[in-house]
Amino acid sequence: MARVRLMASQPLLVRLRPWVGDVVLGVPALRLLQERGYRLQLLGKPWARALLAGEGWDVMPLPVVRRDRIALLRRLRQEAQAADPTFGRRINSLLLPFSFSSALESRLAGLRSMGYAHEGRRLLLHCSLPRPRGVHELQTYWRLACELAGTPERLPPRSIELGVDPSASAAARSRLDDARLGPGFVMLCPFAGGTFEGRDKRWPLFPEFARAAARTWQRPLVLCPGPKEVESARHEFPHATTFEGVDLGEYAALLQASALMVSNDTGPAHLAAAVGTPLLSVLGPTDVAQWGPWGTDVHICQRPEPGQWPSVDDVLDAARRILQRNV
């Protein structure tokens, strides 16, 4: 790939993936690009702004309608071109999503994009790489950043250490004070969106586990459900404190105050690992080598037999060992 010499703070449009866990796993790649002199303009889902505020990055929400997305990309291209004469002569857009539509929209907006050759979009990209196989998903984003930055690829640190915005930390402290909760509670995330290879990622015994934990542990249980999860949280987990309306920045701050997160394969599990909270990830069909949370205090509870879930006792015992170790 022909490269233009990079000057300080050159603008780069970066399209984020539309899932919480993927955005978290992309943080090391974004940091590398920033360190190499790129001024990042991130584009993604509205919730990503609160998630990444602690890193000092702003996220511009992408419009829902395609023509509006293309119009926004064109406007950002024109603004960047006015600020940086080299913008139109180099790779100026990084696509972390693998979708055909993201490449098409960038091309129609006049951007020169880099991304993985996937879904037949290679001809829409100005620079494409074959999507790697057999590596962790964090490394797929890392590899793109290394290629764009001209940096020899190396394994990033195991700890993401995601920044938490001070205002989010203050909101979390206020919420805990109102609920008369101090540090040391156990966060539960029994929710999960989507499936893995067509199979449900939600541990079916989570309510039973929560009832047993409430009986045997001298620790409060806390849930932070999304808007569509509030009713089931209150119905299935009556012994837990339920915090509604928590954005992802505040969620990260609440996790920092917790002694342990017990979670399905879902975005908040990756968030817990990223802020250094001890995590017990209860998995069924998920491929840990590709999708396991990335962190130094991550514990996986998964049966070796395909299609089998851990028992309540399996998870209780694993959680008890983590809590005793961290006393």
C-alpha positions in Angstrom: 0.0 0.0 0.0 1.4 3.4 -0.9 1.7 5.6 2.1 1.7 9.4 2.6 4.0 10.6 5.4 1.8 11.1 8.5 1.9 14.6 10.1 0.7 15.3 13.6 -3.0 14.9 14.3 -4.2 13.9 10.8 -7.9 13.2 10.8 -9.1 9.6 10.4 -12.8 8.5 10.2 -13.3 5.3 12.1 -16.6 3.4 11.9 -17.2 1.3 15.0 -18.9 -2.0 15.1 -22.6 -2.0 16.4 -22.1 -4.2 19.5 -20.8 -3.2 22.9 -18.3 -6.1 23.2 -16.8 -5.4 19.8 -16.4 -1.7 20.6 -14.6 -2.5 23.8 -12.3 -5.0 22.0 -11.4 -2.3 19.5 -10.1 0.1 22.1 -6.4 -1.0 21.9 -6.5 -0.6 18.1 -7.9 3.0 18.5 -5.3 3.9 21.1 -2.5 2.7 18.7 -3.8 4.9 15.9 -4.0 7.9 18.2 -0.5 7.3 19.4 0.7 7.2 15.8 -0.7 10.7 15.2 -4.2 10.2 13.9 -7.0 12.4 15.1 -9.9 10.0 15.5 -13.4 10.9 14.4 -15.4 7.9 15.6 -18.8 7.0 14.2 -21.1 4.5 15.8 -24.2 3.7 17.8 -25.4 6.5 20.2 -24.5 4.4 23.3 -20.8 4.3 22.3 -20.3 8.0 23.3 -20.8 7.2 27.0 -18.8 4.0 26.7 -15.7 5.7 25.3 -16.0 9.1 27.1 -13.3 8.1 29.6 -10.8 7.7 26.8 -11.4 11.3 25.7 -13.0 10.3 22.4 -16.2 11.6 21.1 -18.5 9.4 19.0 -20.7 10.9 16.4 -23.9 8.8 16.1 -24.6 7.4 12.7 -28.0 8.2 11.3 -30.5 5.4 10.8 -31.3 6.1 7.2 -28.6 5.2 4.6 -28.8 8.4 2.6 -28.4 10.4 5.8 -25.3 8.4 6.7 -23.7 9.0 3.3 -24.5 12.7 3.6 -22.8 12.8 7.0 -19.8 11.0 5.7 -19.5 13.4 2.8 -19.7 16.4 5.1 -17.0 15.0 7.4 -14.8 14.3 4.3 -15.1 17.9 3.2 -14.3 19.3 6.6 -11.3 17.0 7.0 -10.1 17.9 3.5 -10.2 21.6 4.4 -8.2 21.0 7.5 -5.7 18.5 6.0 -4.6 18.7 2.3 -3.3 15.1 2.5 -6.7 13.7 3.5 -7.8 12.8 0.0 -4.5 11.2 -1.0 -4.2 8.6 1.7 -6.3 6.0 3.6 -8.7 8.3 5.5 -11.3 5.9 6.8 -11.0 2.7 8.8 -14.0 0.3 8.8 -14.1 -2.0 11.8 -17.4 -3.6 10.7 -17.2 -6.4 8.1 -20.4 -5.5 6.4 -20.9 -4.7 2.7 -23.1 -1.7 3.5 -20.4 0.0 5.5 -17.9 -0.2 2.6 -20.6 0.9 0.1 -21.5 3.9 2.1 -17.9 5.0 2.6 -17.2 4.6 -1.1 -20.3 6.6 -2.1 -19.2 9.3 0.3 -15.8 9.6 -1.5 -13.7 8.2 1.3 -10.6 6.0 0.9 -11.3 3.1 3.3 -9.4 0.2 4.8 -11.1 -2.9 6.1 -11.3 -6.6 5.8 -12.3 -8.2 2.5 -15.6 -9.7 3.5 -19.1 -10.1 2.0 -17.7 -9.3 -1.5 -16.7 -5.8 -0.7 -13.0 -5.9 -1.6 -13.5 -3.7 -4.7 -15.2 -1.0 -2.6 -12.1 -0.7 -0.4 -9.0 1.2 -1.3 -7.0 -1.2 0.9 -8.3 -4.6 2.0 -6.9 -7.4 4.1 -8.0 -11.0 4.3 -10.0 -11.5 7.5 -7.8 -13.6 9.8 -9.0 -16.9 11.2 -8.1 -18.6 14.4 -7.3 -15.4 16.4 -9.2 -13.5 19.1 -11.5 -10.9 17.8 -9.5 -8.2 19.5 -6.6 -9.1 17.4 -8.6 -8.7 14.2 -9.1 -5.0 15.0 -5.5 -4.7 16.2 -4.2 -6.1 12.9 -6.0 -3.5 10.9 -4.6 -0.7 13.1 -1.0 -2.1 12.9 -1.3 -2.2 9.1 -2.6 1.3 8.8 -0.1 2.7 11.2 2.8 0.8 9.6 3.6 -0.9 12.9 5.0 -4.4 13.2 2.2 -6.5 14.6 2.6 -7.7 18.2 0.2 -9.0 20.7 -1.4 -6.1 22.7 -1.4 -6.2 26.5 -3.9 -8.5 28.0 -5.4 -5.7 30.1 -7.4 -3.0 28.3 -7.8 -0.7 31.3 -10.6 1.2 29.8 -10.9 4.8 31.0 -13.9 5.8 33.0 -15.2 9.4 32.8 -15.2 11.2 36.1 -18.8 12.3 35.7 -19.8 8.7 35.2 -18.0 7.8 38.4 -19.8 10.5 40.3 -23.2 9.3 39.0 -22.3 5.8 40.1 -21.4 6.9 43.6 -24.6 8.9 43.9 -26.7 5.9 42.7 -25.0 3.5 45.2 -25.4 6.1 48.0 -29.2 6.3 47.3 -29.4 2.5 47.4 -27.3 2.4 50.5 -24.8 0.1 48.8 -21.1 0.3 49.3 -18.3 -1.4 47.3 -18.1 -5.2 47.3 -21.5 -6.1 45.8 -21.8 -8.7 43.0 -23.0 -7.6 39.6 -25.1 -10.0 37.6 -25.7 -9.9 33.9 -28.2 -12.6 33.0 -29.0 -11.0 29.6 -27.5 -11.5 26.2 -28.5 -10.3 22.8 -28.3 -12.5 19.7 -27.1 -16.1 19.5 -23.9 -18.0 18.8 -24.1 -20.2 15.7 -27.9 -20.2 16.2 -27.8 -21.2 19.9 -29.0 -19.1 22.8 -26.1 -17.5 24.8 -28.2 -17.1 28.0 -27.5 -19.5 30.8 -30.9 -21.0 31.6 -30.1 -21.6 35.3 -29.2 -17.9 36.0 -32.4 -17.2 38.1 -31.8 -20.4 40.2 -28.2 -19.4 40.7 -29.2 -15.9 41.8 -31.6 -17.3 44.4 -28.9 -19.6 45.8 -26.3 -16.8 45.9 -28.8 -14.5 47.7 -29.3 -17.3 50.3 -25.6 -18.1 50.9 -23.6 -14.9 50.3 -23.4 -11.9 52.6 -23.2 -9.7 49.6 -25.8 -7.6 47.7 -26.6 -8.6 44.2 -27.0 -5.9 41.5 -28.4 -5.8 38.0 -28.3 -3.1 35.3 -30.9 -4.2 32.7 -31.5 -2.4 29.4 -34.8 -0.9 28.7 -36.3 -4.1 27.3 -34.9 -6.2 30.2 -36.3 -4.3 33.2 -39.5 -6.4 33.5 -37.7 -9.7 33.4 -35.0 -8.5 35.8 -37.6 -7.5 38.4 -39.6 -10.7 37.9 -36.8 -13.3 37.8 -34.3 -11.6 40.2 -36.4 -10.2 43.0 -33.6 -10.6 45.5 -31.3 -8.2 43.5 -31.1 -4.4 43.4 -32.1 -3.3 40.0 -30.6 -0.1 38.6 -32.5 1.3 35.6 -31.4 3.8 33.1 -27.7 3.2 33.5 -25.6 4.2 30.5 -22.4 2.4 29.6 -20.1 4.9 31.2 -21.9 4.7 34.6 -22.1 0.9 34.1 -18.3 0.8 33.9 -18.0 2.9 37.1 -20.4 0.6 38.9 -18.4 -2.4 37.8 -15.2 -0.8 39.3 -17.0 -0.7 42.7 -18.1 -4.4 42.5 -16.3 -7.4 43.8 -17.3 -9.7 41.0 -19.3 -9.8 37.8 -21.1 -13.0 36.9 -22.3 -12.8 33.3 -23.4 -14.5 30.1 -21.5 -14.0 26.9 -22.5 -10.3 26.4 -21.2 -6.8 26.1 -21.1 -5.9 29.8 -18.9 -9.0 30.4 -16.3 -7.4 28.1 -16.8 -4.1 29.8 -16.1 -5.7 33.2 -12.9 -7.3 31.9 -11.8 -4.0 30.4 -12.1 -2.0 33.7 -10.3 -4.8 35.7 -13.3 -6.2 37.6 -13.0 -9.9 38.4 -15.3 -11.6 35.9 -16.9 -15.0 35.9 -18.1 -15.6 32.4 -20.7 -18.4 32.2 -20.6 -19.8 28.7 -22.5 -22.4 26.6 -21.8 -22.5 22.9 -19.4 -19.5 22.7 -15.9 -20.0 21.2 -13.7 -18.7 24.0 -10.6 -18.5 21.8 -12.3 -16.0 19.5 -14.8 -14.3 21.8 -13.6 -14.7 25.4 -13.4 -11.5 27.4 -9.9 -9.9 27.3 -8.5 -9.2 30.7 -6.2 -10.4 33.5 -8.9 -11.4 36.0 -11.2 -13.3 33.7 -12.5 -16.8 34.7 -14.5 -19.0 32.4 -17.1 -21.5 33.5 -17.9 -23.8 30.6 -18.6 -27.5 30.2 -16.3 -29.3 27.8 -19.2 -31.2 26.3 -20.8 -29.5 23.3 -24.2 -28.2 24.0 -23.9 -28.5 27.8 -24.2 -25.7 30.3 -22.5 -25.5 33.7 -24.6 -26.4 36.8 -25.6 -24.0 39.5 -23.1 -25.6 41.8 -20.3 -25.2 39.2 -20.9 -21.5 39.1 -21.4 -21.0 42.8 -18.2 -22.8 43.6 -16.2 -20.8 41.0 -17.7 -17.5 42.2 -16.9 -18.4 45.8 -13.3 -19.1 45.0 -12.9 -15.8 43.3 -14.5 -13.8 46.1 -12.4 -15.6 48.8 -9.2 -14.9 46.8 -10.0 -11.2 46.5 -11.0 -10.7 50.2 
